[in-house]
């Protein structure tokens, strides 16, 4: 069975430029997701919509992801995206960050059964759009999903992506594979696995352990090792020096793009420094720390030289 490969969104990282140049360098027929789109003071954030409608998305399979705390937020988000020709929309009930969960969004939405059961009637209003759901096991414990699995199963979804941690764990500790196995058995929708996929071997291990999954999704693993899904798909792990060479090429094209549209060291650095945030294992701690500390482009290029040697 062919396994679908999904590139998960990360705020401040996987914008339209990142997706465009990642596809250009690595290819792979991936499904990319936008960082979550939400309302702010009752209106969709302009830069969120701009990212989804960017010409840089042309030719890519890009799915907008929305985050919400009730149907009063979800409905206008879907309506606006429908007006902008969205054919698929991903519903975020998996974000673990307190700024969102404290407001009942992301994983904080999982415990809101009263609102969750309204989703089906909202989605039915948009028969021309396919929907998917990204979620965690719960907010405070690993079995909260059992309280809404019936509602999830009532939704007509292309898939459910499950990250088998609960929100309070964020990205710490081990994933709860026993709970993922239970969820997979009970889900009436196809399931995508997400969580701690950093090497091709990690992906292979999950696919072999759970042959019933539809695909896998990775975020931090792909940011730290942009060749990850290309390597898995080819069935051949690249030598590290070749991976670094491709990564630098990817970085150079992304940096050139930002230098053309942004002004000043501060703006450029704010966009390009996150490129290396998850790459310590690939580039080494010395270079990684140098990137973190760079506050001027001159210092940044000094850090870059450490991995170009």
C-alpha positions in Angstrom: 0.0 0.0 0.0 1.3 3.5 -0.9 1.7 5.7 2.2 0.8 9.3 1.9 3.4 11.8 3.0 2.3 15.0 4.7 4.3 18.1 5.7 2.8 19.4 8.9 2.6 23.2 9.6 4.7 25.1 12.1 4.0 28.7 13.0 6.9 31.0 11.9 8.5 28.3 9.8 6.5 26.7 7.0 5.2 29.7 5.1 4.6 29.9 1.4 8.2 30.6 0.6 9.4 27.6 2.7 6.9 25.3 1.0 7.8 26.6 -2.5 11.5 26.1 -2.1 11.2 22.8 -0.2 9.2 21.4 -3.1 11.6 22.9 -5.6 14.7 21.2 -4.0 13.2 18.0 -2.6 10.0 17.4 -4.6 8.1 14.3 -3.5 4.4 15.1 -4.2 3.8 16.0 -0.6 0.7 17.5 1.0 1.7 20.8 2.6 -0.4 22.5 5.3 -0.5 26.2 6.1 0.3 27.3 9.6 -3.1 27.6 11.3 -5.4 30.3 10.1 -7.6 32.0 12.8 -9.8 35.0 13.4 -8.5 38.1 15.2 -11.1 40.6 16.4 -13.7 38.8 14.4 -11.8 38.9 11.1 -9.5 36.5 9.4 -5.8 37.6 9.9 -4.7 39.2 6.6 -1.2 37.6 6.6 -2.8 34.1 7.1 -5.0 34.5 4.1 -2.1 36.0 2.1 0.0 33.0 2.8 -2.7 30.6 1.5 -3.4 32.7 -1.6 0.3 33.3 -2.4 1.5 32.6 -6.0 4.3 30.6 -4.4 1.8 27.9 -3.7 1.1 27.4 -7.4 1.6 23.7 -8.4 1.7 22.5 -4.8 -0.9 20.5 -2.9 -1.5 23.1 -0.1 -4.2 22.6 2.5 -5.2 25.5 4.7 -5.5 24.7 8.4 -7.9 26.5 10.7 -8.0 26.8 14.4 -11.2 27.8 16.3 -12.9 27.5 19.7 -16.5 27.4 18.6 -18.7 27.4 15.5 -18.8 31.2 15.5 -15.1 31.1 14.7 -15.2 28.1 12.4 -18.0 29.0 10.1 -16.6 32.4 8.9 -13.1 30.8 8.4 -14.6 28.1 6.2 -16.7 30.7 4.3 -13.7 32.9 3.6 -11.5 30.1 2.5 -14.3 28.8 0.2 -14.4 32.2 -1.4 -10.7 31.9 -2.0 -11.1 28.5 -3.8 -10.1 26.2 -1.0 -10.9 22.6 -2.0 -9.7 21.1 1.3 -9.5 22.4 4.8 -7.8 20.9 7.9 -9.4 21.4 11.3 -6.9 21.9 14.1 -7.7 20.4 17.4 -4.1 19.4 18.1 -2.2 22.6 18.9 -0.7 22.2 22.4 0.5 25.7 23.0 -1.1 27.5 26.1 -1.8 30.7 24.2 -4.3 28.7 22.1 -5.5 26.0 24.5 -6.2 28.5 27.2 -8.8 30.0 24.9 -10.3 26.7 24.0 -8.6 26.3 20.7 -6.4 23.5 19.4 -6.1 20.6 21.8 -8.2 22.7 24.2 -11.2 22.1 21.9 -11.1 18.3 22.5 -12.9 18.6 25.8 -15.7 20.9 24.4 -18.1 18.2 23.4 -21.0 20.6 23.1 -19.2 22.5 20.4 -17.6 19.5 18.8 -20.9 17.9 18.1 -21.9 20.9 16.0 -19.1 20.5 13.5 -20.9 18.0 11.3 -23.7 20.4 10.5 -21.3 23.1 9.6 -19.2 20.9 7.3 -22.4 19.7 5.5 -22.9 23.3 4.3 -19.8 23.0 2.1 -20.2 19.8 0.0 -17.5 21.1 -2.5 -14.8 21.0 0.2 -13.1 18.0 1.7 -12.2 18.2 5.4 -9.6 16.6 7.6 -8.9 16.8 11.3 -5.7 17.0 13.2 -5.8 16.2 16.9 -4.0 15.0 20.1 -5.0 12.4 22.6 -6.4 15.1 24.8 -5.6 18.1 26.9 -4.6 16.8 30.3 -4.5 13.0 29.9 -3.9 10.4 27.2 -7.4 8.9 27.0 -9.6 12.0 26.6 -10.1 11.2 22.9 -12.4 8.4 24.0 -14.9 11.0 25.0 -15.3 12.4 21.5 -14.4 9.4 19.2 -18.1 8.9 18.4 -18.3 12.5 17.2 -15.1 12.2 15.2 -16.5 9.1 13.6 -19.7 11.0 12.6 -17.6 13.4 10.5 -17.0 12.7 6.9 -13.2 13.2 6.7 -10.5 12.4 4.3 -8.4 11.5 7.3 -7.7 12.1 11.0 -4.1 13.0 11.9 -3.3 11.8 15.4 -0.3 13.0 17.4 -0.3 10.5 20.3 0.5 12.9 23.1 -1.8 15.1 25.2 -1.3 18.8 25.1 0.3 19.3 28.6 3.1 17.1 27.4 3.7 19.3 24.4 6.6 17.5 22.7 8.2 15.9 25.7 8.4 12.3 26.8 7.5 9.3 24.7 4.6 9.1 22.3 1.8 6.9 23.6 1.7 4.2 20.9 -0.6 2.0 22.8 -3.2 4.8 22.7 -2.6 5.4 19.0 -3.2 1.7 18.4 -6.5 2.0 20.3 -7.5 5.1 18.3 -6.6 3.5 15.0 -8.8 0.5 15.8 -11.8 2.7 16.8 -11.5 5.3 14.0 -14.0 5.0 11.1 -12.0 7.6 9.2 -8.5 6.9 7.7 -5.7 7.8 10.1 -2.5 9.6 9.6 0.3 9.1 12.2 2.2 12.2 13.4 4.9 12.5 16.1 8.7 12.0 16.6 9.5 11.1 13.0 13.1 12.3 12.6 14.8 9.6 10.4 13.7 7.4 7.6 14.0 4.5 10.0 11.5 6.1 12.3 8.9 6.3 9.5 9.6 2.7 8.5 9.1 1.5 12.1 5.7 3.2 12.4 4.5 2.0 9.0 5.5 -1.5 9.8 4.0 -1.4 13.3 0.7 0.1 12.1 0.1 -1.2 8.6 -3.5 0.1 8.7 -2.5 3.8 8.6 -3.2 5.9 5.5 0.0 7.9 5.9 2.4 9.8 8.1 2.9 13.5 8.9 6.0 15.2 10.1 6.9 18.7 11.2 10.0 19.1 13.4 11.6 16.1 11.7 11.2 17.7 8.3 12.4 21.1 9.5 15.5 19.6 11.0 16.2 17.3 8.1 14.4 18.6 5.0 15.4 15.6 2.9 13.6 13.2 5.3 10.5 12.4 3.2 12.5 12.3 0.0 14.9 9.8 1.6 12.0 7.6 2.9 10.3 7.7 -0.4 13.4 6.7 -2.3 14.2 3.9 0.2 17.8 5.1 0.4 19.3 7.2 3.2 21.6 9.9 2.0 25.1 10.5 3.3 25.1 13.3 5.8 27.4 15.5 3.7 25.0 15.2 0.8 22.1 16.1 3.0 23.9 19.2 4.3 24.8 20.2 0.7 21.1 20.1 -0.3 20.1 21.8 2.9 22.4 24.7 2.2 21.1 25.0 -1.4 17.6 25.1 0.0 18.6 27.8 2.5 20.4 29.9 -0.1 17.3 30.1 -2.3 15.1 30.9 0.7 17.5 33.6 1.9 17.7 35.2 -1.5 13.9 35.3 -1.6 13.7 37.1 1.7 16.5 39.5 0.9 14.5 40.5 -2.2 11.2 41.2 -0.4 12.4 42.4 3.1 14.5 45.3 4.3 17.2 45.4 6.9 19.0 42.7 9.0 16.2 42.5 11.6 13.5 41.6 9.2 15.5 39.2 7.2 16.9 37.4 10.3 13.4 37.1 11.8 12.4 35.1 8.8 15.6 33.1 8.0 16.9 32.2 11.5 14.0 29.8 12.2 15.3 27.7 9.3 17.9 26.2 11.6 15.9 25.9 14.8 15.4 22.2 14.6 18.6 21.3 12.8 21.1 20.9 15.6 21.5 17.2 15.0 22.2 17.9 11.3 24.6 20.9 11.5 26.2 20.4 15.0 25.7 22.4 18.2 28.5 24.9 17.4 26.8 26.2 14.2 23.4 25.9 15.8 24.3 28.1 18.7 26.0 30.6 16.4 22.8 31.0 14.4 20.8 31.4 17.6 23.1 34.2 18.8 23.4 36.1 15.4 21.8 39.5 15.6 23.4 40.9 12.4 23.7 39.4 9.0 27.5 39.5 9.2 27.3 37.2 12.3 24.7 35.1 10.6 27.0 34.5 7.6 29.8 33.6 10.0 27.5 30.9 11.5 26.7 29.7 8.0 30.4 29.3 7.2 30.7 26.8 10.0 28.6 24.3 8.1 29.8 25.3 4.6 33.4 24.2 5.4 
